[in-house]
């Protein structure tokens, strides 16, 4: 049985539906990311699990226990907020031990648990400092230490790294994931950052307009998007409108701007108007074996790769070229483009698949 189960969860505010009948199972020890843009319902979902918001319909089960109407402090859940919510007048040790003190944990045990938690987040010896004396990354670690000192059954992370700079955020992704794995705490991460979701999670629930558009591993969510939204939200992609001419057991022949593309349909029913997708890194500059020719209209260097926009008969295509030392041709130059049929994806323009996730 799943450790956390959401059964038919909905949340309505008057005429507005924030969450529409979500079913979701989270396994013990798993880190699941709720990923999506602002207003997709991910934070509302987290707040219902935490007990800060009551669902309009449905049930929430934690380890077989119905917690739908339980008070937040009775649920055994740790929450790390975007703002960290530290008490400025308390030391680091005071902040980390505050919840334990409220629970009347004896002083000796409290001090041991605070020391263990600070050691785990690499803040050993900083218990006497105040939040204002710490960097942003250290403050975030204090918030995490405070949550794990309570030994929660479930850890909820609400955009926990959005206040950190890019380099520190990257380091914290790896660090926090290592802590979560070591402790084996079942964790739900709410984020709009695709890299964060893909780096840290076992599975990603891509949310869109109050439903789960896709629920899968990071690799499958990126390589095999189930809906047009999942395809365009998770990483960059080229989308081309087309019409299905015919299909066989393996692939569909799709007419795009007068060109026929052979696209694997992966068992989906695709017919009529469709979109064909290909990731920019799957399109290569080519000479002899070019599928298509075009002119470079934009060329941008971002360190590890070059991002090109190429004007072609199929429309403007984005191309991501690894930086192997030599720069690609300049803007205005004509180039050939190539790809493998297996790298193409096809979805109907309004795909019903993956509208609800259930694991």
C-alpha positions, 0 to 999 in steps of 0.5 A: 500500500502507498505511504501517502494517498490522495483520493479524488481530492478537489478544492473549489473557492466559489466558482473557481476550481483550484484542484480537480479530482486528483488521485495520487499515490506516493511510496514510502521513502520516495521524493515526488515533485509537484511541478508546474507554473504559478496557479496550476494548483501545486501549492494548494495540493501541498497545503491540503496534505499539510492540513492548512487547507481543507479539501472540498472533496476526497480523502487524504491517507497517511500510512493507512490513516485518514488525516483529511480532517486532522489538525496540522500539528497532529499529522506528523508532517514537517514543512519547509517554506519558501521564506524559511520562517525562522525566528530572528530573535532565536539562535540557530539551535533555538530555532531548530529545537523550538518544535521539540520544546513545544512537544515537551521533549526533555532537554537532553534529548532535545539538545542531542536531536538539534546537534544531530540535525545541524550536523546532518545539514553541515552547520555543526558549531553554528548553533549559537549564531542568529539567522541574521548572521547566516548566509541565505544557503545557511538559513535554508539549511536551518529550516531543513534542520528544524523540520528533520529534528522533529523526525516527521513521517512526511516532509513537504518542501514548498519552493525551498530554494527559490531565494538562493542564487543559481550556483548555490541552488544547484549545490543544495539540490544535490545536498538535500537529495542526499539528506533525504535519501540517507534519512529515507523520509517520504518527501513532496517538493513543490517547484516551478523549476524543471531542473530542480524537479528533474535533479531531485525527484524519483517521480514528477507530477506535472500539474496544469490547471488543477490536474496532473498532466503527467506522472512519471520518472524525470526521464520519461517526463522529459523524453515521453511527454504525455500531453502537449503541455507536459512537452512544452513545459518540461524543457525547451521543445520545437512544436510543429502543427501537422496532419496525420496522413496514415499510420502503421503499427509503429509510426504515423506519417505526418504532413508538416508544411508540405514535408512528410515526417515519420513519427513513432506514435508509441501506441497512442491513438493519433489522428487528424490534426496533431503536433510533432515535437522534437527537443533542440538537442536532438536536432544536429547541424549536418552537411551530406545527410541533412533532412532540411536546410535553413538559415541561422537567424539567431546564435547565442552562446551559453557556455556549455552549448550554442543555442541557434534559431534556424529558419526552415520550411517547417518554421523556425527550429531551435537547435542546441549544439554542444560546445566542443570548442569550434563555434557553429556558423554565424547568423545569416549562414545556410545550414543543413539540419538532421535528426533521427525519427525516433527523436520525434514525438507526436500528440493530438492537439488536445490530448486527453491522455495523462489528464490524471495521474495514478501510480 
